[in-house]
Amino acid sequence: MRFRRRDVMAGAAALAVTASLPRAAAAAATGPFVSKRPPRAQRRFVSPVVEAEIARVKAKIADPELAWLFENCYPNTLDTTVKVGTVDGKPDAFVITGDIEALWLRDSSAQMQTYVHLAPKDAALRRVFTGLIARQARCILIDPYANAFMEDPTATSNLGARTDQTDMKPGVAERKWEIDSLCYPMRLAHGYWTATRDKTPFDDLWAKAMRRAVATFREQQRQDGKGPYHFQRLNVSPTETLMFEGYGAPTRKVGLIHSMFRPSDDACLYPFLIPSNLFAVSALRMLATVQREARGDRAGATDSEALATEVEAALRAHGRMPDGQGGEVWAYEVDGFGNAIFMDDANVPSLSGLPLLGAADRNDPLFRRTAALAWSNRNPYFFAGTAAQGIGGPHIGLDMIWPMSIVTHAMNSDDDAVIRQCLSWLKATHGGTGFMHESFHKDDPSKFTRHWFAWANGLFGELILDLERRKPALLAARY
């Protein structure tokens, strides 16, 4: 059995396969491109500025199918995954991933990030951001080691995680420790502050959560012992559990932060996950900016920056490896003893996705070498088939390409031919549904996982916005 992203816990089948396209979807692929959005009255949240952005950008896309994909995908988070309300009289927003009724700190942040530039123009949209930032703060204070949370903070997990051997708490949906789970809320806070200069979300609750997050990073440097986190899941794939009583593989303590799981929610082989440590450096510096500018918290900012500098030095000393061609690249994982693996996983932070997070300059020679090697047969999870080329990962299995890897590849490139090819692949591999998926088979895009995956939809929308800014002529072409 092959396990797909989180669906083992959600009780779904191991691999969602559409053996034949629904008649309506097949017709849409060749005939009029009818919107796949919910009727306006059924949308979770409607923003006039987002609707105006859709209309503005769609008018510049000459290819009708790409325009249709953008119109379907870009608003998918607001249309289908956001639940707004209040807690203690203040805004609250609970943002699910799509087909799983839980909030992932990573996914919810990434899903909303694509709208942050529009927040200054819409007070209601700002309330959604304020609500999500507050919700994430409350989640972190429940348990900074958890990656996913329930809407009801007193509820037990509705996923299979109830039987995990770890310190499960009420309100936690899953407790896989992943560095990026704390990095993404820092990045979202910085994006919102930079765009709006609105201090509203950055109250004492948020400040307490961020202190807890920074303390957790320090705790997981494990300079003073193993720390409190341990995790085991019984009788499942080895990618779902940790060795040595749930503390993971041995490491030499060199200043890097341990991450027991990858952004795919798969267990790390070596606990120093380099793309996530690089993300931590950039996220901590983003956090410091908000602490200093929005709250006047110089002590907090200094602490965040000091940890970023410490991890950055450890990355320079221990995070690189030979590329086999006489140069160096970033490793994917290391153990501090000198052992390293090279691969890449489509889930961001990935080695390929570092510039999307501000964790690398996409023109930096070290990053360029790393990304080129990841997009090659040197990466065991790079797949080339008749439908497309791209990167997958262990979570779904061999030969399954993740559309977000193709999006990332396009956003990293200045080469028109490369970007055109990526757009062609994305257009040809949505399986007739009008949406991006978690993954699709390299030779048969009608075989895909997760029909409703808002992160991937939002990232596709972000690609189109990126091209509208820097490569508008490519949107004026047909594919």
N, C-alpha and C positions, 0 to 999 in steps of 0.2 A: 504494500500500500504506500502511496506517495502522499505526504502530508502537505497541504497548502496553507498559506498564511493564515494562522490563527483559527482556521475552520475546524481543526480537530476539536478544539475546545467549544466551538460554537455548535458542534453537533452536525455539521454539514458533511457532504461527501468529500472524499479526499481530493478529487479533481473534478471541477465543473467543466463538462464538455458539452458543447452544442453540436451534436452530430449532424444536424441539418439546420439551416437558418429558418427562423419563423417566416411565414409567408409575407407578413407585413414588413419585416426588416429587410427581406430580400428585395421586395418591391421598392423600398426606400433607397436601396443601394443603386438602383438603376433608373428610378423614376423621380418624381418630385421629392425633395428632401423635407419631409414634414417634421416639425419640431418634436423632439422627444422629451421636452421639459414637461413637468406636471402642469395642469391647468393653473392659471394664475391664482385662483382661490384656494388651491391645494398646496401652494408653495409655503415652505416653512418661514421664509423671510424674503421680503421684496424690497430692494433698494433702487430708487429712481436713478441714482448715479451709476450703479452697476448696469442697469438696463441701458442707460445712455452709452456707457462704455462698450457694451456688446454691439449696439447699433453702429457706433462710430467705427469700431475695428472691423466688424463684419463687412461694412461697405467697402473696405479696402482689400478684401480677399476675393480674388477673381475666380478661384476654383470653387464651384458650388458645394462640393462635398467637404472640403476643408472648412468653408464658411459654416456649414451645417454642424460639423464636429465642434467648432469653436462655440457656436451658439448653444449646443447641448452641454458641453463639458465645463465651460468657464463658470457658469452660475451654479453648478451641481451641488456644491457645499451649501450655499444659501438656500437653494431650492428644496433640498432633501435631508440635510443632516443637522441643522441648527435648531435647537429648542431654546427660546429666550424666556426669561422670567425674572424673578427677584429673589434675593436671599437677604434677610435682615434689612429690607428696604432698599437694597442696592442691586444694580444690574447683575444678572447671572446668564450665562450662555453655556449650554451643554452641547458639544459637537461630537457626533458619532462618526465612525470611519466610513459608514455606508451600510454594508450588509451585516455588521456586527454591532449590537446595541450596547456599546461601551465607548468611553472617551479615552483615546491614547494621547498622552501628552505630545508625542511627536506628530502624529497625524493631524490632530486638531490645530496645532500651530501652523503646520505646513499648509493645511487647507485654507486657513484664513489669511495667510501671509500674502496671497496673490491679490487681495482686495485692499491692502493697507494704504496704497497710494491714493485710494478714493475716499478714505475715511475723513479727511478734512472737509469734504463737500457734503457730508450726510451725517447729521447728528444721531439718527437712529442706528446707522452702521457703527458709529463710534460707541454706542451703547453695547452693541454686540461684542466689540473688541474689549471694552471695559469689563463686560460680564465674563468673557472667556478668560481674560487675564486673572480675574478674581477667582474663578472656578479652578484654574490651574494652581493658583496659590493655595487654595484650600486642599486640593488633592495632594500637593507636595507636603503639606503639613500633616496630612493623614499618614503618609508613608513616602519618603523620598526615594525609596528603592523600588516602588511599584511603577509599572509602565502603563497600566490601564486601570480605569476607575468606573464605578457604577454611578448612575445619576443620583440615586439615594445613598447618602454617605453612611447610612446605618445598615444598608443591605449587604448580604453575603453575595459572593460572586455568582453570576448566572452562567459562568463558563466552567469548564472542567478543572479550573485552577483551584477549586474548593478542596481538592485532595492533595495538592502540592505540599511537599514537606518543606515548609518555610513559615515565616511568621506572618500569616495572613491576618489582615485586619478588616473590620467592617468598612465598606465603601470601596475596597480594592477588588478589581476584576481579575487582574493578573499581576504577579510580582516578579517579573524578570528584570534584573538590574541592568540597565543600558545607559551608558553615559549620555547619549543623545536625548534621552527622555527629559533630562534637566536642561540641556543646552537649548532645545527648541523654544521653551517658554522665555528664556533669556533673549533669544533672537527676536521673538515676536514682540516682546516688550520694547526692545530697541527700535524695531521697525515702526511700531505705533508711536513711540515718543518722537522719533525723528520726523515722521510725517505730520504729526499733529501738534506737538509741544503741549499736549494735554496731560496735566498732572493727575487727573482724576483716578486712574487705576493704581497709582503708585502710593498706596496708603501703607499703614503700619502692618496690615496683614501681608501684603505683598513683600514688604521689606523683611518680615520674619521668615517668609518662605524662601526668599533668595539667600538669606543667611544660612538657612538649613541646607539649601542646595550646595552652596560653596563648602560648607562643613562636610557634607556627604562626599564631595569630590576629594577633599583632604583625607577623609576616613578611608576612602578606597585607593589612596596611594599605599595604604597598608604599611606605613613606616613604623607603626607601633603595634603590630599584631594583625591577625586576620580580619578584624573588624566584625560587625554583627551580622553581616548578610551571608546567608547560605540558601541554597535552593536545590531541590531534587524533585523530579517528576518520574513516577514509576511506570514501568512496563510500556514504554513508548520509544520512539525513535531517539537515538543518541543525541540528535541536535536539539532535543527538548529538555535535557537535564545536564547536571554538572557532576564531575568526578570528585573524589576525596571529600565525602560527606557534605557535598554541596558547595564547597569553597572554590572549586575549579583547579585547573592545572597549576603546578608550582611556578613561581616567578622569583626573580631577583629584584629587590625593591630599589628602583632607580629614579623614582620621582614621577613616573607615568601613572595614570589613573587606571585601575582595573575596571574592565567592563565584562561582565559575565555573559552577556548576550549582545548580539549584533542588532542593527536596526531592523533586520528581518525577523527578529525574535528567535533566531537560532543561536545555540550556544557557541561561544568562541572556542577555537582550538587553543590559541595562546591568549591569555587574558588582557594583554596590552593591545587593544584595537586601535590602530594608528589613525584611521580617518576620524574616529570619534574623539581621540585625544587632540587632533588638530582642530576639530570643531570646538572642543572645550576651550582651547586657547582663544579663538575668535569670539566665542559666546561670552566668556568671562570679561573680555575687554568691552564688548557691547553692554554687558550688565553694568560694568563700572561707569560707563557714560551715563546710563540712566540713574544710577545711584547718586552720582555727583550732580548732574544737571537737574533732575526732576525732584530730588529729595534733599540735596545738599549734604549727602551722607559721604563725607570724605573718608572716614575710617573704613566704611564698607567698600568703597571704590578702591582704596589702597589695597585692601585684603584681596579683592578679586583680581586686581592687576598683578599683585605679587604671585598669586597662584598661577596665573597665566604665564608669567615669565619663567617660573619654575618648571612648568610642564613643557614649555617651548624649548628650554635648554635640554631637557631629557629627550625630547623628540629629535633634536639635532644630534645628540650623542647615540641614541639607540633606535631611532625609527626608520633608518634607511638600510638598504641592502643592495648588492650588486645586481645589475640588470642582465648580466650575462653577455653584454656587448661592450664592456669596458667602462660603463658609466654606473650611476646610482639612480635608484628610484625609491619612492616611499614604499615600505613594506605594508602588507595588509594587517598582519598581526605579528607581534614579537613577544618573547618571554623575559627579556632582560639578561638572559644567559648568553646571548649571541645567536639564538635560534630565531628564524623568521620564516613566514610563508608569504608568497606572492599570489594573489588572486584579486578579484574584485566581485562585489555583490551589487546588484542593481539598486538596492535600497540606500537612500541617502541619509546620513553621510556614507558615501562610498569614496574610494580614491578618485573615481572619475567625477564625482559631484562636488568636490571641495570648493570650487569657485562659486557655486550656487549659494553657499553658506557663508561666504566671506572668509573661508578658511584657507584659501590659496588664491594667488593671482593667476588667472588662466594663461597669462603669457610667461609665467615663471618657467625657466627651462626644466627644473626638477619636476614640476607638475606636468609639463608637456610630455616629458619622457615617461612618466608614470601612467598618464592617461593613454598614451599610444600603446604601451605594453599591455594595459588592461583591455584595450580594444584589439586583441590579437589572440592567437592560439596559445600564447604564453599563459593566458588566464584560463583555467579549466572550466570556467563558467561563461566563456564567450562562445556563442553559437552562431553559425552561419548556415542558413537554409535557403530553400527556394522562395520563401515568403519574405524574409528579412534577415538582417544581422543584428546582434545585440547581446547584451549581458543578462544573465539570469542569476541563479544562486541555488544553494542546496535546498532552500525551503520548499520549492515546488518540484525540483528534480531536473534531470538533464533535458536539453533540447527545448526548454521553455524560456522564451525571451520576455523580458519585462519592458513594456513600452516606456517606462520612465528612464530606462537606460538610453533609449533612442532619443528621447527629449533632451537628456543631459548631454549626449554626444553633439546634438545640434547646437545647444546653447554654448558649448565650449568652442565651437568652430567659427572661423571667419571665412571659410572656404564655401563659396556659393554652391559648388557641386555637391559637397558633403551635406549641406543643409537641405538642398533639394532632394537628395536621396533619402534623408531622414523623413522629410515630409511625405514623400511617396510611400515609404514603409508604413508610417502611421496611418495614412489614408487607406492603405490596402489591408490593414490587419485588425480593424476594429470588429471584425466578424459580423458586419452588417447591422450592428446595434446602435451606432452613433455615439459610442462612448469608449474611453480607454479602459483597459482591464489591468488586472494584476500581472498576468502573463498570457502568452499565446504560444502555440507550437511553431517552431521555426519553419515547418513545411506546410502547416495547415492552420491558418488563423481562426477557423471555425471552432478549434479546440482551444478554449481559454479558461482562465480561472477568475473568479470574482466579477460578476456582472455589474456590481455596484461598488466602486472603489473610488471614493471622492478625491483622495490625495492624487491619484494618477490623472483624474480629470482636471483638477486644478493646475497640475504641473503642465499639462498640455496647453491649457489656456495661457499660462505664464510664458510658454514658448512663443505663442502667437503674439502676445504683447511685446516680448523681447524683439521679435523680428519686425514688428511694426515700427519700433523705435530705431533699430540699427540696420535693417535689411528690407525696407518696404518694397523694393522691386521684386523680392521673392514672393511676397503675398500677391503681387499683381500678375503672377504667372499661374498656369494651370498644370496639374500633375497627373 
